[in-house]
Amino acid sequence: VYADERIKNNPSASETDDPATHALDRNVERRVDMFISDRFKGDRQAFIDALRSERMSMEEWRQRMRERIIVSMLRNREVETRMIVPERDIRAEYEAHPDLYRRPEMARVRMIVISAATDGKDLAAVRARIEAVRTNLVNGADFAAVAREVSMGAQAAKGGDWGEVKVDDLRRELAEPARTLSLHAISPVIEADGDFYLLRVEDRQPGGPRTFAEVHGEISRRLQIGIADKLYADWIKRIKKDVHIEIVTADPFGEGN
């Protein structure tokens, strides 16, 4: 494909005289030098030795690199440079799917968690224990200090601070108090699947629609992905009619490049 287009664009030049070919060869050499620098700390002999262990010559590896660069160039022309999203499509997507472009409700929460399963006691005893903890907090005990002392939650060492979380990401039993609890108030004891929770909301940011300007870039990128997928599929379909396609890698050491 690349050779056909080179001849079409510059029919009078041989491959050795073609400026595009020289530019490609320079690009290949730059990529080879970068690869050796990154993967072998600039040691060309170590690179050659590694190729030999893979039963590959330097010229074979360089040819694979050349092929990958050609494919990248063609893909850029056939796909990336044509990923244009009309402004009207971005606006239509925004208006058609408002729920996709809402600002989620956020809350900064602290939690104390006591699990009956790991506590080794019956539910009534564990409930009585966490009720006593709650009474202590309501009477003015420092939530972070108590969490560090008694909580079995993953954030116990941080004083039960879970940071800012999406309310909808919390389990159902915790989402509702995270949404409605007064700031800095101590929740009632919350039981869920054998775990007991105490929750305090430090701050809350309400959800709501984002403006078109806020989500313009996000929508554009999303639509571009769909366009790119279609352009790429169409391109592969076209060239499959004329050429054999083989997927190769320029890197015999485990990673593409």
C-alpha positions, 0 to 999 in steps of 0.5 A: 500500500505504501509503495503503491502510493509512493509511486503514485505521488512521485512516479519518476523517482526511484525508491532510493531517490524518493524524499519520502523514503529518505525521511522514513529511513531517518525516522526508522533510525531515530526510533532504533536509537531511542529504543536502544537508549530506553531498553538497553541504556544505549548499549548497541552491542547488548541490543544486537546480542539480544536480537541474536538470542531471538534468532533475528538480525538487525536488518529484520528488526529494522524492517519490522520497525519500518513497517510499523512506522508505515502503518502508523503513518497510513493510519494517521492519514486515514483515521486521525486526520479525519476524526472531525466532529461537527459542532451540531453533533456535539450539541445533539449528543448533549441534548439527547443524553443529559443524564450522561453529563451530570455532575455527580453528588459528592460527599466527604465522609468519615466512617467507623466500621465494626464487623461482626464476622471478624469480631467473633461475637454475636450481632447483639453484642457487636451492636451494643458495642457500636452503640456505645461508640456512637454515644461517646461520639455524640457526647463530643469524642473526636471521631478521627481518634475513635476511628483509629482506635476501634474501626475495622475499616480500610481507612481506620489509620486515616481516622476513618476519612474516606475522602470525597466520594461519589454518593452513588458509588456507596452501598445503598445503606450508606448512600442515603445517610451520606445524601441526607445527614446534616454536616458533622452529625453522627449517623444512627448505627447502620447495619449491612451484611453483618457490618456496622457503620457510623457515618459523618459527613464533613462536606457535600457537593450537590449534583446537577447538570453541567453546562454545554461548555463544561462537557464540550471537550468530553463529548467531542472526544467520546464521539471521536472514538466512535468515528475513529473506530468506523474509519479504521474498520472501513480502511482495513476493509478496503485494503484487505481487498488488495493486500495480505495483512499481517500483524507484526511487532518491532519488539521481540522482547515482549512489548510493542513500540 
